[in-house]
Amino acid sequence: MLPERKFIERIRRMSAGIGNPALLRGIGDDCAIARPAAGQELLVTTDLSIEGVHFRREWHPPRSVGHRCLARGLSDIAAMGGQPVACFLSLGIPGSLPQPWAEGFMRGLLALAGQFKVPLAGGDTSSSDKIIADIVVLGQAPSGSAVLRNGARPGDIIFVTGELGGSAAALKGLYAGKKLPAAARHRHFFPVPRLDIGRWLRQRKIPSAMIDLSDGLSVDLAHICRESNVVAVIDATAVPVARGASLELAMHGGEDYELLFTAAKKTKLPTRIMGISITPIGEIQAASSRRRGIQIRDETGRIWPLQLAGWEHFRKN
């Protein structure tokens, strides 16, 4: 690895071409200076990527690790219907890490940042026993319009974008030592945050609640049920399962970074938005002392409680 100051200067040069009108001052001072447009509120999210937990160097190319690091934060902004403004990266790396790996990581992160016009506005670096990347993403949304998790109401329909389980199926293949098809590799290594769709939905005031699918459909939908104090009933036959995946992986796998949202039953939605499928998978019902959380309905119409099995830190997964 280069000495810290030289490495930071190289990062600064690599990121120099990405700008955003809301960012007045980026790398070079003790703080960045941002000014959201008039009538906008700031959105702030942070996500950790830790070697051995979120990625493995023997499986994940450095460009993928950088891409996925930023995609996690951008997907959170998408779930609020927001527009990203800037990102901040704190990076802990071993001194023995090859310089090409570190630069590959930055190229992956900055390629995605350039795609969505999200300048790298600052951060920190430190030596570490393993690679640790903490990404902070700053976004904005018109005042009072950010989509929250607590707005789902009985009678709402539950929708998801895209297909589910593809990333988890690819990870399962990596554990098994299998060679992955190109589509499966791309789905896992280079997920696309649904920023444009999130804004499209928010601008039309369609979602009553929304969340991104990072930890698995069962876990993330449970967040909406808990915040909204409702029950969700999922139709097993309606869940859009990615090719090569199973219903179990689609329900619990995680890292798809698709959007899950609820909307009033009368809402008219196209089957595709910007080329991405939009699928109704169930409905919201009122909670009671006897029914809480998520229920699943099979092909026979039988309904039973769904056990949560997505990713949750500090629990055996």
VENSUL-V29521 format. One record per residue. N is the residue number from 1. RES is the residue in one small letter. BURIAL is b if it has 24 or more other ideal C-beta (glycine too) atoms within 12 Angstrom, else e. Layout:
n-><N;N>
res-><RES;RES>
burial-><BURIAL;BURIAL>
//
This chain:
n-><1;2;3;4;5;6;7;8;9;10;11;12;13;14;15;16;17;18;19;20;21;22;23;24;25;26;27;28;29;30;31;32;33;34;35;36;37;38;39;40;41;42;43;44;45;46;47;48;49;50;51;52;53;54;55;56;57;58;59;60;61;62;63;64;65;66;67;68;69;70;71;72;73;74;75;76;77;78;79;80;81;82;83;84;85;86;87;88;89;90;91;92;93;94;95;96;97;98;99;100;101;102;103;104;105;106;107;108;109;110;111;112;113;114;115;116;117;118;119;120;121;122;123;124;125;126;127;128;129;130;131;132;133;134;135;136;137;138;139;140;141;142;143;144;145;146;147;148;149;150;151;152;153;154;155;156;157;158;159;160;161;162;163;164;165;166;167;168;169;170;171;172;173;174;175;176;177;178;179;180;181;182;183;184;185;186;187;188;189;190;191;192;193;194;195;196;197;198;199;200;201;202;203;204;205;206;207;208;209;210;211;212;213;214;215;216;217;218;219;220;221;222;223;224;225;226;227;228;229;230;231;232;233;234;235;236;237;238;239;240;241;242;243;244;245;246;247;248;249;250;251;252;253;254;255;256;257;258;259;260;261;262;263;264;265;266;267;268;269;270;271;272;273;274;275;276;277;278;279;280;281;282;283;284;285;286;287;288;289;290;291;292;293;294;295;296;297;298;299;300;301;302;303;304;305;306;307;308;309;310;311;312;313;314;315;316;317>
res-><m;l;p;e;r;k;f;i;e;r;i;r;r;m;s;a;g;i;g;n;p;a;l;l;r;g;i;g;d;d;c;a;i;a;r;p;a;a;g;q;e;l;l;v;t;t;d;l;s;i;e;g;v;h;f;r;r;e;w;h;p;p;r;s;v;g;h;r;c;l;a;r;g;l;s;d;i;a;a;m;g;g;q;p;v;a;c;f;l;s;l;g;i;p;g;s;l;p;q;p;w;a;e;g;f;m;r;g;l;l;a;l;a;g;q;f;k;v;p;l;a;g;g;d;t;s;s;s;d;k;i;i;a;d;i;v;v;l;g;q;a;p;s;g;s;a;v;l;r;n;g;a;r;p;g;d;i;i;f;v;t;g;e;l;g;g;s;a;a;a;l;k;g;l;y;a;g;k;k;l;p;a;a;a;r;h;r;h;f;f;p;v;p;r;l;d;i;g;r;w;l;r;q;r;k;i;p;s;a;m;i;d;l;s;d;g;l;s;v;d;l;a;h;i;c;r;e;s;n;v;v;a;v;i;d;a;t;a;v;p;v;a;r;g;a;s;l;e;l;a;m;h;g;g;e;d;y;e;l;l;f;t;a;a;k;k;t;k;l;p;t;r;i;m;g;i;s;i;t;p;i;g;e;i;q;a;a;s;s;r;r;r;g;i;q;i;r;d;e;t;g;r;i;w;p;l;q;l;a;g;w;e;h;f;r;k;n>
burial-><b;e;e;e;e;e;b;b;e;e;b;b;e;b;b;e;e;b;e;b;e;b;b;e;e;b;b;e;e;e;e;b;e;b;e;b;e;e;e;e;e;b;b;b;b;e;b;b;b;b;b;e;e;b;b;e;e;e;b;b;b;b;b;b;b;b;b;b;b;b;b;b;b;b;b;b;b;b;b;b;b;b;b;b;b;b;b;b;b;b;b;b;b;e;e;e;b;e;e;e;b;b;b;b;b;b;b;b;b;b;b;b;b;b;e;b;b;b;b;b;b;b;b;e;b;e;e;e;e;e;b;b;b;b;b;b;b;b;b;b;b;b;e;e;b;b;b;b;b;e;b;b;b;e;e;b;b;b;b;b;b;b;b;b;b;b;b;b;b;b;b;b;e;e;e;e;e;e;e;b;e;e;e;b;b;e;b;b;b;b;b;b;b;b;b;b;b;b;b;b;b;b;e;e;e;b;b;b;b;b;b;b;b;b;b;b;b;b;b;b;b;b;b;b;b;e;e;b;e;b;b;b;b;b;b;b;e;b;b;b;b;b;e;b;b;e;b;b;b;b;b;b;b;b;b;b;b;b;b;b;b;b;b;b;e;e;e;e;b;e;e;e;b;e;e;b;b;b;b;b;b;b;b;b;b;e;b;e;e;e;e;e;b;b;b;b;b;e;e;e;e;e;e;e;e;b;e;b;b;b;b;e;e;e;e;e;e>
//
